Amino acid sequence: MKIKEKEFEEILQDLKALAGQLGATVRFEKGDFKGGYCILNENKVIVINKLANLQRKVMILSAALKELGVDKIYLTPKMREVIDEMAEVK
């Protein structure tokens, strides 16, 4: 799947909304880390380095959503393809 650079922002917003549906909070923080999924005080949190480029943010968020279990919910074919492909690249 070929994703245009300008599509990444829209995809990122869709993935953030999906994370919310799964009960996870997405946080963009500065630091010396890539990011990923964790549990903090019994809350599901996905932390992403805000200095990363859009494509990297989508890859990290996709991998975290795979960990959360997106297989159990309905996704549009395009979103499922984005998550599957981007999570593998990470």
PDB file as gemmi writes it, atoms N, CA and C in Angstrom:
CRYST1    1.000    1.000    1.000  90.00  90.00  90.00 P 1                      
ATOM      1  N   MET A   1       0.846  -1.186   0.000  1.00  0.00           N  
ATOM      2  CA  MET A   1       0.000   0.000   0.000  1.00  0.00           C  
ATOM      3  C   MET A   1       0.886   1.242   0.000  1.00  0.00           C  
ATOM      4  N   LYS A   2       0.601   2.137  -0.906  1.00  0.00           N  
ATOM      5  CA  LYS A   2       1.361   3.376  -1.008  1.00  0.00           C  
ATOM      6  C   LYS A   2       0.536   4.493  -0.374  1.00  0.00           C  
ATOM      7  N   ILE A   3       1.113   5.136   0.633  1.00  0.00           N  
ATOM      8  CA  ILE A   3       0.423   6.219   1.327  1.00  0.00           C  
ATOM      9  C   ILE A   3       1.128   7.532   0.994  1.00  0.00           C  
ATOM     10  N   LYS A   4       0.346   8.502   0.584  1.00  0.00           N  
ATOM     11  CA  LYS A   4       0.908   9.818   0.277  1.00  0.00           C  
ATOM     12  C   LYS A   4       1.193  10.544   1.594  1.00  0.00           C  
ATOM     13  N   GLU A   5       2.191  11.398   1.552  1.00  0.00           N  
ATOM     14  CA  GLU A   5       2.625  12.114   2.754  1.00  0.00           C  
ATOM     15  C   GLU A   5       1.482  12.897   3.405  1.00  0.00           C  
ATOM     16  N   LYS A   6       0.639  13.527   2.594  1.00  0.00           N  
ATOM     17  CA  LYS A   6      -0.447  14.345   3.153  1.00  0.00           C  
ATOM     18  C   LYS A   6      -1.548  13.498   3.787  1.00  0.00           C  
ATOM     19  N   GLU A   7      -1.590  12.194   3.477  1.00  0.00           N  
ATOM     20  CA  GLU A   7      -2.598  11.304   4.062  1.00  0.00           C  
ATOM     21  C   GLU A   7      -2.244  10.883   5.487  1.00  0.00           C  
ATOM     22  N   PHE A   8      -0.972  10.975   5.858  1.00  0.00           N  
ATOM     23  CA  PHE A   8      -0.545  10.504   7.173  1.00  0.00           C  
ATOM     24  C   PHE A   8      -1.236  11.229   8.325  1.00  0.00           C  
ATOM     25  N   GLU A   9      -1.486  12.530   8.178  1.00  0.00           N  
ATOM     26  CA  GLU A   9      -2.144  13.288   9.254  1.00  0.00           C  
ATOM     27  C   GLU A   9      -3.562  12.759   9.489  1.00  0.00           C  
ATOM     28  N   GLU A  10      -4.292  12.522   8.415  1.00  0.00           N  
ATOM     29  CA  GLU A  10      -5.651  11.990   8.538  1.00  0.00           C  
ATOM     30  C   GLU A  10      -5.634  10.580   9.140  1.00  0.00           C  
ATOM     31  N   ILE A  11      -4.695   9.762   8.691  1.00  0.00           N  
ATOM     32  CA  ILE A  11      -4.573   8.404   9.225  1.00  0.00           C  
ATOM     33  C   ILE A  11      -4.236   8.451  10.711  1.00  0.00           C  
ATOM     34  N   LEU A  12      -3.344   9.358  11.100  1.00  0.00           N  
ATOM     35  CA  LEU A  12      -2.969   9.494  12.509  1.00  0.00           C  
ATOM     36  C   LEU A  12      -4.187   9.844  13.358  1.00  0.00           C  
ATOM     37  N   GLN A  13      -5.031  10.758  12.874  1.00  0.00           N  
ATOM     38  CA  GLN A  13      -6.241  11.137  13.607  1.00  0.00           C  
ATOM     39  C   GLN A  13      -7.199   9.950  13.727  1.00  0.00           C  
ATOM     40  N   ASP A  14      -7.341   9.181  12.650  1.00  0.00           N  
ATOM     41  CA  ASP A  14      -8.207   7.996  12.679  1.00  0.00           C  
ATOM     42  C   ASP A  14      -7.690   6.967  13.682  1.00  0.00           C  
ATOM     43  N   LEU A  15      -6.370   6.770  13.708  1.00  0.00           N  
ATOM     44  CA  LEU A  15      -5.780   5.809  14.635  1.00  0.00           C  
ATOM     45  C   LEU A  15      -5.939   6.264  16.085  1.00  0.00           C  
ATOM     46  N   LYS A  16      -5.819   7.576  16.313  1.00  0.00           N  
ATOM     47  CA  LYS A  16      -6.029   8.100  17.670  1.00  0.00           C  
ATOM     48  C   LYS A  16      -7.464   7.857  18.123  1.00  0.00           C  
ATOM     49  N   ALA A  17      -8.415   8.061  17.219  1.00  0.00           N  
ATOM     50  CA  ALA A  17      -9.825   7.812  17.544  1.00  0.00           C  
ATOM     51  C   ALA A  17     -10.048   6.331  17.847  1.00  0.00           C  
ATOM     52  N   LEU A  18      -9.408   5.479  17.086  1.00  0.00           N  
ATOM     53  CA  LEU A  18      -9.515   4.039  17.306  1.00  0.00           C  
ATOM     54  C   LEU A  18      -8.938   3.647  18.669  1.00  0.00           C  
ATOM     55  N   ALA A  19      -7.830   4.248  19.031  1.00  0.00           N  
ATOM     56  CA  ALA A  19      -7.231   3.983  20.348  1.00  0.00           C  
ATOM     57  C   ALA A  19      -8.210   4.367  21.449  1.00  0.00           C  
ATOM     58  N   GLY A  20      -8.895   5.493  21.276  1.00  0.00           N  
ATOM     59  CA  GLY A  20      -9.902   5.918  22.250  1.00  0.00           C  
ATOM     60  C   GLY A  20     -11.029   4.910  22.382  1.00  0.00           C  
ATOM     61  N   GLN A  21     -11.460   4.336  21.261  1.00  0.00           N  
ATOM     62  CA  GLN A  21     -12.510   3.312  21.280  1.00  0.00           C  
ATOM     63  C   GLN A  21     -12.064   2.080  22.059  1.00  0.00           C  
ATOM     64  N   LEU A  22     -10.766   1.800  22.012  1.00  0.00           N  
ATOM     65  CA  LEU A  22     -10.217   0.640  22.715  1.00  0.00           C  
ATOM     66  C   LEU A  22      -9.856   0.965  24.166  1.00  0.00           C  
ATOM     67  N   GLY A  23     -10.153   2.194  24.584  1.00  0.00           N  
ATOM     68  CA  GLY A  23      -9.915   2.575  25.976  1.00  0.00           C  
ATOM     69  C   GLY A  23      -8.497   3.012  26.278  1.00  0.00           C  
ATOM     70  N   ALA A  24      -7.751   3.383  25.263  1.00  0.00           N  
ATOM     71  CA  ALA A  24      -6.368   3.809  25.465  1.00  0.00           C  
ATOM     72  C   ALA A  24      -6.233   5.310  25.243  1.00  0.00           C  
ATOM     73  N   THR A  25      -5.349   5.916  26.000  1.00  0.00           N  
ATOM     74  CA  THR A  25      -5.022   7.330  25.854  1.00  0.00           C  
ATOM     75  C   THR A  25      -3.754   7.441  25.022  1.00  0.00           C  
ATOM     76  N   VAL A  26      -3.745   8.353  24.055  1.00  0.00           N  
ATOM     77  CA  VAL A  26      -2.550   8.581  23.244  1.00  0.00           C  
ATOM     78  C   VAL A  26      -1.905   9.875  23.719  1.00  0.00           C  
ATOM     79  N   ARG A  27      -0.615   9.773  24.072  1.00  0.00           N  
ATOM     80  CA  ARG A  27       0.122  10.949  24.543  1.00  0.00           C  
ATOM     81  C   ARG A  27       1.341  11.168  23.662  1.00  0.00           C  
ATOM     82  N   PHE A  28       1.563  12.419  23.303  1.00  0.00           N  
ATOM     83  CA  PHE A  28       2.739  12.802  22.534  1.00  0.00           C  
ATOM     84  C   PHE A  28       3.667  13.553  23.480  1.00  0.00           C  
ATOM     85  N   GLU A  29       4.845  12.983  23.724  1.00  0.00           N  
ATOM     86  CA  GLU A  29       5.794  13.547  24.690  1.00  0.00           C  
ATOM     87  C   GLU A  29       7.159  13.707  24.040  1.00  0.00           C  
ATOM     88  N   LYS A  30       7.956  14.610  24.601  1.00  0.00           N  
ATOM     89  CA  LYS A  30       9.338  14.786  24.158  1.00  0.00           C  
ATOM     90  C   LYS A  30      10.231  13.883  24.992  1.00  0.00           C  
ATOM     91  N   GLY A  31      11.263  13.350  24.373  1.00  0.00           N  
ATOM     92  CA  GLY A  31      12.204  12.527  25.119  1.00  0.00           C  
ATOM     93  C   GLY A  31      13.057  11.674  24.201  1.00  0.00           C  
ATOM     94  N   ASP A  32      13.892  10.869  24.820  1.00  0.00           N  
ATOM     95  CA  ASP A  32      14.807  10.001  24.091  1.00  0.00           C  
ATOM     96  C   ASP A  32      14.219   8.592  24.035  1.00  0.00           C  
ATOM     97  N   PHE A  33      13.136   8.430  23.297  1.00  0.00           N  
ATOM     98  CA  PHE A  33      12.451   7.149  23.169  1.00  0.00           C  
ATOM     99  C   PHE A  33      11.678   7.130  21.862  1.00  0.00           C  
ATOM    100  N   LYS A  34      11.289   5.938  21.427  1.00  0.00           N  
ATOM    101  CA  LYS A  34      10.491   5.811  20.214  1.00  0.00           C  
ATOM    102  C   LYS A  34       9.010   5.873  20.544  1.00  0.00           C  
ATOM    103  N   GLY A  35       8.609   5.098  21.546  1.00  0.00           N  
ATOM    104  CA  GLY A  35       7.209   5.085  21.942  1.00  0.00           C  
ATOM    105  C   GLY A  35       6.631   3.692  21.889  1.00  0.00           C  
ATOM    106  N   GLY A  36       5.398   3.580  22.363  1.00  0.00           N  
ATOM    107  CA  GLY A  36       4.715   2.303  22.344  1.00  0.00           C  
ATOM    108  C   GLY A  36       3.595   2.257  23.358  1.00  0.00           C  
ATOM    109  N   TYR A  37       3.078   1.057  23.551  1.00  0.00           N  
ATOM    110  CA  TYR A  37       1.935   0.819  24.423  1.00  0.00           C  
ATOM    111  C   TYR A  37       2.410   0.390  25.807  1.00  0.00           C  
ATOM    112  N   CYS A  38       1.765   0.913  26.836  1.00  0.00           N  
ATOM    113  CA  CYS A  38       2.074   0.485  28.196  1.00  0.00           C  
ATOM    114  C   CYS A  38       0.832   0.671  29.071  1.00  0.00           C  
ATOM    115  N   ILE A  39       0.902   0.126  30.277  1.00  0.00           N  
ATOM    116  CA  ILE A  39      -0.171   0.309  31.240  1.00  0.00           C  
ATOM    117  C   ILE A  39       0.403   1.130  32.384  1.00  0.00           C  
ATOM    118  N   LEU A  40      -0.238   2.239  32.685  1.00  0.00           N  
ATOM    119  CA  LEU A  40       0.217   3.166  33.707  1.00  0.00           C  
ATOM    120  C   LEU A  40      -0.909   3.364  34.706  1.00  0.00           C  
ATOM    121  N   ASN A  41      -0.702   2.925  35.922  1.00  0.00           N  
ATOM    122  CA  ASN A  41      -1.745   3.015  36.955  1.00  0.00           C  
ATOM    123  C   ASN A  41      -3.075   2.442  36.471  1.00  0.00           C  
ATOM    124  N   GLU A  42      -3.012   1.260  35.886  1.00  0.00           N  
ATOM    125  CA  GLU A  42      -4.178   0.532  35.384  1.00  0.00           C  
ATOM    126  C   GLU A  42      -4.858   1.200  34.177  1.00  0.00           C  
ATOM    127  N   ASN A  43      -4.237   2.215  33.607  1.00  0.00           N  
ATOM    128  CA  ASN A  43      -4.760   2.879  32.403  1.00  0.00           C  
ATOM    129  C   ASN A  43      -3.919   2.482  31.202  1.00  0.00           C  
ATOM    130  N   LYS A  44      -4.587   2.222  30.078  1.00  0.00           N  
ATOM    131  CA  LYS A  44      -3.880   1.912  28.831  1.00  0.00           C  
ATOM    132  C   LYS A  44      -3.378   3.223  28.240  1.00  0.00           C  
ATOM    133  N   VAL A  45      -2.072   3.289  27.988  1.00  0.00           N  
ATOM    134  CA  VAL A  45      -1.472   4.511  27.464  1.00  0.00           C  
ATOM    135  C   VAL A  45      -0.569   4.158  26.285  1.00  0.00           C  
ATOM    136  N   ILE A  46      -0.686   4.943  25.228  1.00  0.00           N  
ATOM    137  CA  ILE A  46       0.229   4.825  24.093  1.00  0.00           C  
ATOM    138  C   ILE A  46       1.017   6.126  24.058  1.00  0.00           C  
ATOM    139  N   VAL A  47       2.323   6.009  24.257  1.00  0.00           N  
ATOM    140  CA  VAL A  47       3.185   7.190  24.281  1.00  0.00           C  
ATOM    141  C   VAL A  47       3.979   7.226  22.978  1.00  0.00           C  
ATOM    142  N   ILE A  48       3.965   8.381  22.346  1.00  0.00           N  
ATOM    143  CA  ILE A  48       4.663   8.562  21.071  1.00  0.00           C  
ATOM    144  C   ILE A  48       5.559   9.787  21.186  1.00  0.00           C  
ATOM    145  N   ASN A  49       6.774   9.669  20.682  1.00  0.00           N  
ATOM    146  CA  ASN A  49       7.695  10.794  20.694  1.00  0.00           C  
ATOM    147  C   ASN A  49       7.166  11.870  19.749  1.00  0.00           C  
ATOM    148  N   LYS A  50       6.889  13.043  20.282  1.00  0.00           N  
ATOM    149  CA  LYS A  50       6.296  14.093  19.450  1.00  0.00           C  
ATOM    150  C   LYS A  50       7.275  14.687  18.451  1.00  0.00           C  
ATOM    151  N   LEU A  51       8.556  14.373  18.598  1.00  0.00           N  
ATOM    152  CA  LEU A  51       9.554  14.858  17.640  1.00  0.00           C  
ATOM    153  C   LEU A  51       9.691  13.927  16.438  1.00  0.00           C  
ATOM    154  N   ALA A  52       9.055  12.763  16.489  1.00  0.00           N  
ATOM    155  CA  ALA A  52       9.110  11.811  15.366  1.00  0.00           C  
ATOM    156  C   ALA A  52       8.312  12.369  14.187  1.00  0.00           C  
ATOM    157  N   ASN A  53       8.677  11.929  12.981  1.00  0.00           N  
ATOM    158  CA  ASN A  53       7.917  12.381  11.810  1.00  0.00           C  
ATOM    159  C   ASN A  53       6.559  11.667  11.767  1.00  0.00           C  
ATOM    160  N   LEU A  54       5.673  12.154  10.925  1.00  0.00           N  
ATOM    161  CA  LEU A  54       4.304  11.612  10.862  1.00  0.00           C  
ATOM    162  C   LEU A  54       4.280  10.120  10.551  1.00  0.00           C  
ATOM    163  N   GLN A  55       5.100   9.690   9.613  1.00  0.00           N  
ATOM    164  CA  GLN A  55       5.113   8.273   9.243  1.00  0.00           C  
ATOM    165  C   GLN A  55       5.522   7.416  10.440  1.00  0.00           C  
ATOM    166  N   ARG A  56       6.515   7.844  11.181  1.00  0.00           N  
ATOM    167  CA  ARG A  56       6.982   7.104  12.366  1.00  0.00           C  
ATOM    168  C   ARG A  56       5.880   7.049  13.422  1.00  0.00           C  
ATOM    169  N   LYS A  57       5.169   8.169  13.618  1.00  0.00           N  
ATOM    170  CA  LYS A  57       4.075   8.203  14.590  1.00  0.00           C  
ATOM    171  C   LYS A  57       2.995   7.194  14.215  1.00  0.00           C  
ATOM    172  N   VAL A  58       2.661   7.129  12.919  1.00  0.00           N  
ATOM    173  CA  VAL A  58       1.652   6.175  12.444  1.00  0.00           C  
ATOM    174  C   VAL A  58       2.136   4.745  12.663  1.00  0.00           C  
ATOM    175  N   MET A  59       3.424   4.492  12.424  1.00  0.00           N  
ATOM    176  CA  MET A  59       3.966   3.150  12.614  1.00  0.00           C  
ATOM    177  C   MET A  59       3.897   2.735  14.084  1.00  0.00           C  
ATOM    178  N   ILE A  60       4.281   3.612  14.981  1.00  0.00           N  
ATOM    179  CA  ILE A  60       4.263   3.299  16.420  1.00  0.00           C  
ATOM    180  C   ILE A  60       2.835   3.082  16.890  1.00  0.00           C  
ATOM    181  N   LEU A  61       1.935   3.953  16.477  1.00  0.00           N  
ATOM    182  CA  LEU A  61       0.532   3.837  16.885  1.00  0.00           C  
ATOM    183  C   LEU A  61      -0.100   2.566  16.320  1.00  0.00           C  
ATOM    184  N   SER A  62       0.233   2.210  15.100  1.00  0.00           N  
ATOM    185  CA  SER A  62      -0.285   0.982  14.489  1.00  0.00           C  
ATOM    186  C   SER A  62       0.171  -0.249  15.267  1.00  0.00           C  
ATOM    187  N   ALA A  63       1.452  -0.290  15.611  1.00  0.00           N  
ATOM    188  CA  ALA A  63       1.988  -1.426  16.364  1.00  0.00           C  
ATOM    189  C   ALA A  63       1.326  -1.524  17.738  1.00  0.00           C  
ATOM    190  N   ALA A  64       1.108  -0.381  18.378  1.00  0.00           N  
ATOM    191  CA  ALA A  64       0.462  -0.374  19.695  1.00  0.00           C  
ATOM    192  C   ALA A  64      -0.981  -0.858  19.603  1.00  0.00           C  
ATOM    193  N   LEU A  65      -1.677  -0.458  18.559  1.00  0.00           N  
ATOM    194  CA  LEU A  65      -3.064  -0.892  18.374  1.00  0.00           C  
ATOM    195  C   LEU A  65      -3.135  -2.392  18.114  1.00  0.00           C  
ATOM    196  N   LYS A  66      -2.156  -2.934  17.402  1.00  0.00           N  
ATOM    197  CA  LYS A  66      -2.108  -4.385  17.193  1.00  0.00           C  
ATOM    198  C   LYS A  66      -1.974  -5.091  18.541  1.00  0.00           C  
ATOM    199  N   GLU A  67      -1.139  -4.530  19.417  1.00  0.00           N  
ATOM    200  CA  GLU A  67      -0.963  -5.097  20.759  1.00  0.00           C  
ATOM    201  C   GLU A  67      -2.263  -5.045  21.556  1.00  0.00           C  
ATOM    202  N   LEU A  68      -3.012  -3.972  21.380  1.00  0.00           N  
ATOM    203  CA  LEU A  68      -4.280  -3.808  22.110  1.00  0.00           C  
ATOM    204  C   LEU A  68      -5.362  -4.763  21.610  1.00  0.00           C  
ATOM    205  N   GLY A  69      -5.213  -5.271  20.410  1.00  0.00           N  
ATOM    206  CA  GLY A  69      -6.162  -6.245  19.897  1.00  0.00           C  
ATOM    207  C   GLY A  69      -7.219  -5.688  18.969  1.00  0.00           C  
ATOM    208  N   VAL A  70      -6.805  -5.071  17.872  1.00  0.00           N  
ATOM    209  CA  VAL A  70      -7.767  -4.544  16.903  1.00  0.00           C  
ATOM    210  C   VAL A  70      -8.439  -5.651  16.101  1.00  0.00           C  
ATOM    211  N   ASP A  71      -7.950  -6.883  16.244  1.00  0.00           N  
ATOM    212  CA  ASP A  71      -8.553  -8.000  15.519  1.00  0.00           C  
ATOM    213  C   ASP A  71      -9.979  -8.268  15.979  1.00  0.00           C  
ATOM    214  N   LYS A  72     -10.312  -7.820  17.176  1.00  0.00           N  
ATOM    215  CA  LYS A  72     -11.619  -8.103  17.765  1.00  0.00           C  
ATOM    216  C   LYS A  72     -12.704  -7.109  17.363  1.00  0.00           C  
ATOM    217  N   ILE A  73     -12.323  -6.038  16.687  1.00  0.00           N  
ATOM    218  CA  ILE A  73     -13.313  -5.011  16.346  1.00  0.00           C  
ATOM    219  C   ILE A  73     -13.357  -4.794  14.834  1.00  0.00           C  
ATOM    220  N   TYR A  74     -14.456  -4.184  14.369  1.00  0.00           N  
ATOM    221  CA  TYR A  74     -14.588  -3.899  12.947  1.00  0.00           C  
ATOM    222  C   TYR A  74     -13.722  -2.701  12.572  1.00  0.00           C  
ATOM    223  N   LEU A  75     -12.985  -2.855  11.493  1.00  0.00           N  
ATOM    224  CA  LEU A  75     -12.218  -1.760  10.906  1.00  0.00           C  
ATOM    225  C   LEU A  75     -12.501  -1.745   9.412  1.00  0.00           C  
ATOM    226  N   THR A  76     -12.449  -0.571   8.822  1.00  0.00           N  
ATOM    227  CA  THR A  76     -12.584  -0.517   7.372  1.00  0.00           C  
ATOM    228  C   THR A  76     -11.386  -1.270   6.777  1.00  0.00           C  
ATOM    229  N   PRO A  77     -11.552  -1.838   5.605  1.00  0.00           N  
ATOM    230  CA  PRO A  77     -10.428  -2.568   4.991  1.00  0.00           C  
ATOM    231  C   PRO A  77      -9.166  -1.709   4.871  1.00  0.00           C  
ATOM    232  N   LYS A  78      -9.342  -0.420   4.566  1.00  0.00           N  
ATOM    233  CA  LYS A  78      -8.176   0.459   4.426  1.00  0.00           C  
ATOM    234  C   LYS A  78      -7.446   0.615   5.763  1.00  0.00           C  
ATOM    235  N   MET A  79      -8.202   0.823   6.843  1.00  0.00           N  
ATOM    236  CA  MET A  79      -7.569   0.991   8.151  1.00  0.00           C  
ATOM    237  C   MET A  79      -6.876  -0.299   8.592  1.00  0.00           C  
ATOM    238  N   ARG A  80      -7.500  -1.426   8.342  1.00  0.00           N  
ATOM    239  CA  ARG A  80      -6.878  -2.711   8.712  1.00  0.00           C  
ATOM    240  C   ARG A  80      -5.568  -2.896   7.942  1.00  0.00           C  
ATOM    241  N   GLU A  81      -5.586  -2.537   6.645  1.00  0.00           N  
ATOM    242  CA  GLU A  81      -4.385  -2.660   5.827  1.00  0.00           C  
ATOM    243  C   GLU A  81      -3.280  -1.724   6.328  1.00  0.00           C  
ATOM    244  N   VAL A  82      -3.646  -0.491   6.667  1.00  0.00           N  
ATOM    245  CA  VAL A  82      -2.670   0.468   7.195  1.00  0.00           C  
ATOM    246  C   VAL A  82      -2.050  -0.071   8.478  1.00  0.00           C  
ATOM    247  N   ILE A  83      -2.875  -0.535   9.397  1.00  0.00           N  
ATOM    248  CA  ILE A  83      -2.373  -1.031  10.674  1.00  0.00           C  
ATOM    249  C   ILE A  83      -1.471  -2.252  10.465  1.00  0.00           C  
ATOM    250  N   ASP A  84      -1.915  -3.191   9.641  1.00  0.00           N  
ATOM    251  CA  ASP A  84      -1.116  -4.391   9.403  1.00  0.00           C  
ATOM    252  C   ASP A  84       0.230  -4.061   8.777  1.00  0.00           C  
ATOM    253  N   GLU A  85       0.225  -3.214   7.769  1.00  0.00           N  
ATOM    254  CA  GLU A  85       1.467  -2.893   7.068  1.00  0.00           C  
ATOM    255  C   GLU A  85       2.396  -2.022   7.904  1.00  0.00           C  
ATOM    256  N   MET A  86       1.855  -1.007   8.545  1.00  0.00           N  
ATOM    257  CA  MET A  86       2.694  -0.083   9.310  1.00  0.00           C  
ATOM    258  C   MET A  86       3.261  -0.751  10.563  1.00  0.00           C  
ATOM    259  N   ALA A  87       2.510  -1.649  11.170  1.00  0.00           N  
ATOM    260  CA  ALA A  87       2.991  -2.339  12.363  1.00  0.00           C  
ATOM    261  C   ALA A  87       4.158  -3.268  12.018  1.00  0.00           C  
ATOM    262  N   GLU A  88       4.154  -3.829  10.816  1.00  0.00           N  
ATOM    263  CA  GLU A  88       5.242  -4.716  10.390  1.00  0.00           C  
ATOM    264  C   GLU A  88       6.531  -3.954  10.140  1.00  0.00           C  
ATOM    265  N   VAL A  89       6.419  -2.723   9.667  1.00  0.00           N  
ATOM    266  CA  VAL A  89       7.599  -1.925   9.321  1.00  0.00           C  
ATOM    267  C   VAL A  89       8.387  -1.546  10.566  1.00  0.00           C  
ATOM    268  N   LYS A  90       7.687  -1.309  11.654  1.00  0.00           N  
ATOM    269  CA  LYS A  90       8.305  -0.867  12.903  1.00  0.00           C  
ATOM    270  C   LYS A  90       9.464  -1.745  13.234  1.00  0.00           C  
TER     271      LYS A  90                                                      
END                                                                             
